[in-house]
Amino acid sequence: MRRTPTRRLFAATLFVASVLAPLAVAPAPAVHAAVADRHGSDECPPGGLGPEIEARLDKAIEEVRKQAQIPGVVAGVWMPGKGSYVRATGVANTATGEPMRKDSLVRIGSETKTFTVTALLQLVDDGRIGLDDPIAKYVKGVRNGRNITLRHLAEMRSGLFPYTSDPDFIHDLLSDPQRSFTPEESLAYGMKHKNTFKPGAKFEYSNSNLVLLGLVIEKVTGHRLEDVIHHRVLRPSHLRRTLFPSGPEFPQPHPRGYTDQTLNGTIADATDWNPSWAWAAGAMISDLDDLHRWAKILATGELLSPETQAQRLKTLPTGFPGTTYGLGILDTDGWIGHNGSIPGYETVTVYLPSQKATLVLMLNTDARHVDDQEPSTLLARAVTQIITPDNVYAGSVTPSR
């Protein structure tokens, strides 16, 4: 039976030779010494987690990969004081059989939200915006915009209809996946609909929320969101292979990405689809090393004041068992971070403060073959059952199809 692609659509730049000219924006926030030191005290000792654990992880990943029909996986586990585990398995290209590479770049989908909200919270720390400001103060034409706050948007509790659930949007995107969307064009699909509930009443995952927050950042700073994130988030975090593309450009090396979010439900190669429709909610690209680094920075608030990070981590129920959501961040049985899903790719980047452990997964498919579950969720659950049996990844907050 054909499955309609109405869910996580979705859950959701070339490296330039020259360095961007310095922007006239507020200085990048001070970065804790632990961020600047790539080999700080929390780093894992050389070697793996031991032959028994490694063998169990190898077996579990391969079983899930085959069961969920995942072409290729890059998996990284880092447990300070114990060791680390990094593997690339499967293929990057189903036509040629080219193997998956550990240094692959992938589209990270909704993990983009963690970067957008971090930039927003830096503006809170700067005193330039307030979390309880109404969105109407910055963006006109939002339904009930005087009562929907920036906090509601970041928490996914605004009640705004998700533009990615609009049938016209789904048809227009899947009919022409190379099309370029402006943020305003994407939002317009959702703005045709009435709000789904009163602000703050409940949780509903909506990319409309994050696109609006991206527009707030641009309004307040006077600069493109991509540039603000580059200068204020990526640069101080030393994330050298993470980028915000302006279109379908995709630096090498990267695997081909496969999706079943098509008009007829068949599998398609979505590698070069234009992610502009996802913008602040899901357009970014990264790799294993950068996501490993970002996991701790995000979860511990190294780019934010302690007070603002505490606000971020006040998570609320989502309706998804075991998973709560804060300001652009989730907590799933103690693991803090975010998952990402965009046609062709899925990722998970989470950090477990109690053990200072990090898990990063990168997949080159978002097709669901097992009980309509995200393949990345199946994989994260299998891995954490082995490495942290007292803290098992419960699941993502991406809506069902």
QUIFEN-V789146 format. One record per residue. N is the residue number from 1. RES is the residue in one letter. PSI is psi in whole degrees, 0 to 359 (* if undefined). Layout:
n->[N;N]
res->[RES;RES]
psi->[PSI;PSI]
//
This chain:
n->[1;2;3;4;5;6;7;8;9;10;11;12;13;14;15;16;17;18;19;20;21;22;23;24;25;26;27;28;29;30;31;32;33;34;35;36;37;38;39;40;41;42;43;44;45;46;47;48;49;50;51;52;53;54;55;56;57;58;59;60;61;62;63;64;65;66;67;68;69;70;71;72;73;74;75;76;77;78;79;80;81;82;83;84;85;86;87;88;89;90;91;92;93;94;95;96;97;98;99;100;101;102;103;104;105;106;107;108;109;110;111;112;113;114;115;116;117;118;119;120;121;122;123;124;125;126;127;128;129;130;131;132;133;134;135;136;137;138;139;140;141;142;143;144;145;146;147;148;149;150;151;152;153;154;155;156;157;158;159;160;161;162;163;164;165;166;167;168;169;170;171;172;173;174;175;176;177;178;179;180;181;182;183;184;185;186;187;188;189;190;191;192;193;194;195;196;197;198;199;200;201;202;203;204;205;206;207;208;209;210;211;212;213;214;215;216;217;218;219;220;221;222;223;224;225;226;227;228;229;230;231;232;233;234;235;236;237;238;239;240;241;242;243;244;245;246;247;248;249;250;251;252;253;254;255;256;257;258;259;260;261;262;263;264;265;266;267;268;269;270;271;272;273;274;275;276;277;278;279;280;281;282;283;284;285;286;287;288;289;290;291;292;293;294;295;296;297;298;299;300;301;302;303;304;305;306;307;308;309;310;311;312;313;314;315;316;317;318;319;320;321;322;323;324;325;326;327;328;329;330;331;332;333;334;335;336;337;338;339;340;341;342;343;344;345;346;347;348;349;350;351;352;353;354;355;356;357;358;359;360;361;362;363;364;365;366;367;368;369;370;371;372;373;374;375;376;377;378;379;380;381;382;383;384;385;386;387;388;389;390;391;392;393;394;395;396;397;398;399;400;401]
res->[M;R;R;T;P;T;R;R;L;F;A;A;T;L;F;V;A;S;V;L;A;P;L;A;V;A;P;A;P;A;V;H;A;A;V;A;D;R;H;G;S;D;E;C;P;P;G;G;L;G;P;E;I;E;A;R;L;D;K;A;I;E;E;V;R;K;Q;A;Q;I;P;G;V;V;A;G;V;W;M;P;G;K;G;S;Y;V;R;A;T;G;V;A;N;T;A;T;G;E;P;M;R;K;D;S;L;V;R;I;G;S;E;T;K;T;F;T;V;T;A;L;L;Q;L;V;D;D;G;R;I;G;L;D;D;P;I;A;K;Y;V;K;G;V;R;N;G;R;N;I;T;L;R;H;L;A;E;M;R;S;G;L;F;P;Y;T;S;D;P;D;F;I;H;D;L;L;S;D;P;Q;R;S;F;T;P;E;E;S;L;A;Y;G;M;K;H;K;N;T;F;K;P;G;A;K;F;E;Y;S;N;S;N;L;V;L;L;G;L;V;I;E;K;V;T;G;H;R;L;E;D;V;I;H;H;R;V;L;R;P;S;H;L;R;R;T;L;F;P;S;G;P;E;F;P;Q;P;H;P;R;G;Y;T;D;Q;T;L;N;G;T;I;A;D;A;T;D;W;N;P;S;W;A;W;A;A;G;A;M;I;S;D;L;D;D;L;H;R;W;A;K;I;L;A;T;G;E;L;L;S;P;E;T;Q;A;Q;R;L;K;T;L;P;T;G;F;P;G;T;T;Y;G;L;G;I;L;D;T;D;G;W;I;G;H;N;G;S;I;P;G;Y;E;T;V;T;V;Y;L;P;S;Q;K;A;T;L;V;L;M;L;N;T;D;A;R;H;V;D;D;Q;E;P;S;T;L;L;A;R;A;V;T;Q;I;I;T;P;D;N;V;Y;A;G;S;V;T;P;S;R]
psi->[138;136;127;135;60;7;241;18;97;242;337;*;122;145;123;147;325;155;137;141;143;138;153;57;171;147;150;144;155;140;133;152;328;332;317;334;106;344;52;184;341;357;153;147;159;153;177;197;9;148;324;311;317;319;320;319;315;312;315;316;318;322;314;320;317;317;316;2;48;120;308;150;138;125;137;131;130;122;95;136;345;308;192;165;120;127;145;126;154;198;148;343;114;339;321;343;11;130;154;144;144;333;19;146;143;160;130;4;231;353;341;326;326;327;317;313;328;315;321;315;333;324;329;314;329;351;17;340;166;142;334;14;142;147;333;339;336;328;125;156;9;128;127;29;339;342;350;120;168;326;314;318;313;331;356;42;33;330;2;137;132;121;334;353;358;126;323;321;312;315;314;319;312;338;332;75;353;354;144;130;139;160;320;323;318;312;327;328;321;327;349;339;153;154;151;341;171;146;131;353;325;181;133;118;124;120;339;322;314;327;320;319;325;319;326;314;317;319;315;321;335;13;160;142;317;318;323;314;319;311;327;344;304;313;309;340;356;41;92;346;25;134;163;96;154;347;216;1;145;102;153;156;143;148;159;147;137;136;154;11;77;166;330;4;3;162;135;157;113;13;315;18;147;119;13;332;333;332;241;345;343;23;353;167;144;185;178;311;317;319;324;314;317;327;312;318;315;310;331;355;36;348;2;165;154;324;317;322;323;321;317;321;7;84;152;160;148;344;348;119;131;358;127;166;136;226;90;33;146;159;115;100;44;338;126;134;229;158;166;142;127;150;117;340;151;150;159;129;109;156;136;98;324;333;4;35;150;140;129;131;139;126;150;43;154;8;138;121;351;105;33;30;148;130;328;327;317;318;315;322;316;320;314;335;333;313;329;71;340;352;87;126;119;320;173;178;14;132;158;161;*]
//
